[in-house]
Amino acid sequence: MNKKISAFLLATIVLTAVPLTEAQQPGKIPTMGFMRGGSPTDPEVEAFRQGLRELGYVEGKNIIIDFRNTEGKTDRFAGVAAELVRLKVDVIVAAGGSAVVLAAKPATDTIPIVMTNPGDPVAIGVVASLARPGGNVTGLTSSSTELSGKLVELLKEAVPKLTRVAVLWSPAEPGNARNFKETEVAAQSLRLKLLSLGVRTPDELDNALQSSIKDRAGALIIIRSPAYTSTGERIVDFAAKNRLPTMFPEKFFVEAGGLMSYAPNIADNFRRAATYVDKILKGAKPADLPVERPMKFELVINLKTAKQIGLLIPQTVLYRADKVIK
């Protein structure tokens, strides 16, 4: 009897000792690869870090972030993605527009990828649908079905006598064609004549912009495309020189001297991206996490530029602005 009891006690000790020993061993800290065209100290990146902190993550303690900055060079994204895959990170954050997630997607079909603000992810082929992504990519998009119409509406309010508006867009950019069509419909509803300026390469930009003046456009709308990020300064300078009221797709154009922008709050998208990382690290599959559209938008107006081009923006529009640069 004593032998049986002793054997039972020994077996119990062995069985219970295994989980106790395992529990005492420090767990593996998850590593996240963060691909970004800009600096790790950008406000958007800080918003992402804030989102992580709100969820209880502390860098170096319960999560490691491997930041990879390409300094605005999109051709380096593919190499960065391949390196993160070789390092076997637990999740990749493709922080930026379409170019970064398009580079990350071919690099792996197993490591989860969280995108922050590409255009239409369905149009560029990285997810099957917003509701059911289907693969290893999910996150947020900067695409909104109501955005194009809002751009036209705000521009018309800012320039009440507007009758002709030129639209700069990229036929080569997936999703731009749909955005252009939505802009066209909105222009027709406001009885505005729309002039199409389709630009596939930066070399075509100057001729397209000159066409807007030749065809007597009273204002210009820029549809969001990575092709215009590198040429933004040229567009801002052209608009100022020709006193052409211009609606830009992102606020950094306005901060650089452009007239106005109405766009998703990208910092909010970055903050919300942290929730996707959290869910994935806790076992959720990207295929089961619906892609979210932007929830916050911001109107930014450069009043100094308005005065320079001789435009008096109505107070009703200024009151609606989230930020006015004076």
N, C-alpha and C positions, 0 to 999 in steps of 0.2 A: 504493500500500500504506500509506504514511504517512497519507494522507487517511482511509483506512478505519479505521486504528487510532485516529486522532484523533477521528473521528466516534463510534467505539465508546466511547472513554473519556469523551467529552462526554456521551453518552447515559447512561452508567453513573453519572456524577456527578449528572446531573439526577434520575435515578430514585432514587438513594440519598439525595439531599438533601431530598426531600419528607418522608419519615418522620423524618429527623433533625430537621428544622425543627419538625415537629409535636410530636415528643417533647420538644423544648426549651420549647414553650409550656406554661404552667401549665394543668392540667386544671381543669374546672369543679368547684367544691366542691358536693356535693349538699346540698340544703336540705330539712329535715324540719319540717313543721308539727305542733305538739304541742298538741292540744286537751285542756284539763283544767278541771274544775270547781273545783279547789282551787289551792293555791299551788305555784309551781315549786320551792319548797324543801321540799315534803312528803317524808316518808321514802320513799314509793312512787316519787316522781320521782327521788330520789337513787338508788334501787335500779335504775331504768332507766338512769340515767347510768353507774352502775357496770357494768351489762351492756354498755354501749357501750364503756367503757374496756377491759373484758376482751377485747373484739373488736378493739381497736387504734384506736378512734376518739377523736379529741381535738377538742373543740368549738372552732370558729374556725380549725382547721388543716385537717382533712379532713372535717368535717361542720359544718353550721350548723343550729342548732335555733331555730325561731321559736316561742317559748312563748306560748300564748294562754290566759289564766286568766279564767274567767267568774264567779269568786267565788261559786260555788255556784248561780248562776242558770242553770237548764237552758234557759230560753227564749232565751238568747243563743247557744246552740250553733250554730243554723242560720246566723246572721250570721257567726260566726267561721269556719265551714266554707266559706261562700261567699267570704270574704276570702282564705282560704288557697288556694282554687282559682284566684282571680284572680291571685294571686302566683305561680302555677305551681310550687308546691313539688313535690319529687320523690316524697314519701311523706307521708301524714298518719297520725299516731298518735292514735287516738280513745281517750284515757286516762280510763277510768272505767266506769260502768255502761252500761245499755242506751241511756239517753237520748242520750249523746254519739255513739255509733255510728249511731243512728237519724237523727241530724241530719247526720252526715257523708255517709252513704250516698247520699241524694238529690242532694247537691251535685255529685257527679262519678261517672262510670262508667269513668273512665280512670286517674285518679291512684290508686295503691295505698293502701289503708287498713288499718292494723294496729290491732286492738282489744285491750284489755288485760284487761277483766273484766266483760263484760256477762253477763246471765243466759243463757238458752238462745238462741243466735244463729239457730238454725233456726226456733224458735217466733216470733221477732220479725221474721223474714224478711230477714235481711241476708246469709245464706249458704244455698246449696241443701242442703248436708249438711256434717257435720264433716269427713268424709274427703275430700270434693270440694267445696270452697266454691263454685267455679264462676264467681265474678265478680271484682271488684276488692277484696274484703274478706276478710281472714283474721286470724289471731292467736290469742288465748287466750280462754277462757270461764271464768267462776266457777261454772258449772253442773256438778253432779256427780250421777250417778244414785244414789250411796250416801249423799249428804249428809242428806237428809230423815230417813232411818231412824236415822242416827247422832245427830241432834239429839234425837229422842225417847228413844233409848237412854240418852244421857248425862243427860238431864233426869230420867229415871226412877231412875238410879243416884244422882243428887244428892238426889232427894226420894224415898226408898224407899217411903214410904206413899202415894205418888201414885196416884189412881184416876181422876181426871177432868182432862183437859188441854184448854185452849182454844187455838185456832190462828188467829192474825191473818194474813190473806192478802188479796191484791187480785185479784178476778176480772177487772179491767181490764188487768192486767199479763200480757203474753204469757209463757207458761211457768209462771205461778203455779198454774194449775189442775192441772197435772201434779205440781208439787211438793206441793200439798195432798193429792192422791190418794196419793202415796208416803208422806206423813206419816200419812195415815189408815190405810194398810195396816200401817205400823210400829206405830201405836198399838194396832191390833187384835191384833197378834202379842204385844204385852205386856199385853193385857187391860186396856187403858185406854179409857175412854169419851172420845170426841173431840167437842169443841164447835166448830163452824165459825163464825168471825167474818169474813165477807167484807166488806171495806171498799173501795169504789171511789173515794171522795173523802175528803180530810181532815175534811170536815164530818161524816162518818159515824163518825169515830174514837171520840169520847167515848161515844156510845151503845153501840158495839160493846164497848168496854172495860168499861162498866158491866154489860153482859150476862154477861161472864165471872164477875163477882162474884155476880150474881143467880142464875146457874146453878151456883154453888158449884164453880167450877173450882179445882183445887189448884195449877195452874201455867199458864204461858202460853208459847207458842212463836210467834215472829215469823218469817214467811217473807219472805225478802229481796225488797224492792221499793223503787224510788226514792220512792214515795209516803210511805214511813215515814222517809226520811232527814230531811226537814224537820220531821217531827213526833216525832222520836226523844226529845227532851227531855220531851215530854208523856207518852210511854209509860213512860219511866224513872221519872218522878215518880209516875205512877199506880201502877206496880208497887211502889214503895217505900212509898207511903201505905197501900196495901191489903195489904202484906206478901205479895205474890204472886211466887213464884219465876218468873223469866222467862228463857227462852233467846233470845238475840238473834242476828241473822244476821251481825253484824260487830263487831269488837272495840272500835270507837270508842264504841259504846253502853255497853259495860262500863267503859271508861275514864271515861265520863261519869256512872257510878253504877249501871249495870245489873248484874245478878247474874252472868251468864255468857254466853259465846258460843263457838260452834264453827264455824269458817269457813275457806275457803281463805286461804292466806297471800298476800294481794294484792301485797305487796312482791315476792314471788318471781315472780308473774305479770308484774309490770312488768319485772323483770330479764330474764326469758325473752323478753319482747316485743322486746328489742333484737336477738335473733337473727333475728327476722322482718325487721326493718329491714335488717339486714346482708345477708340472702339476697336481698331485693328490690333493694337497691342494686347487688348483683352480678349482677342479671339474672333472678332467679327471678320467676315470675308468681304473684300471690296465689291465683289459681284452682287452682294446683297444690300449694299449701302447706296441708296439713290443719290444721284448728283443733285446738288442744290443750286438754285438760281440766286442771284444777288438779292439781298433784303433791304440794303440801305443804298441810297443814291445821294449825290451831292452836286449842287450847282455852285460853280466858282466863277466869279466875274472879276476881270481886271479893269477897274475904273480908270486907272491911269492910261491904259491903252485906249479905252473908249474915248477919252478926251483927246488923245493924240490923233485919232482918226475922225474926230468930229462927230461922234455919235452920242446922243443924249439918251441913255437907257432909262426907261420909265421907272418911277419909284416902285410900282407894283412888282416889277421884276427884281429889283434890288432887294426888296423886303423878303423875297423868297430864297435869296442866295444863302448858302451855308457859309460862304467865305467871300469877302469883297477885298480885293487888293487895291489899295489907294496909293 
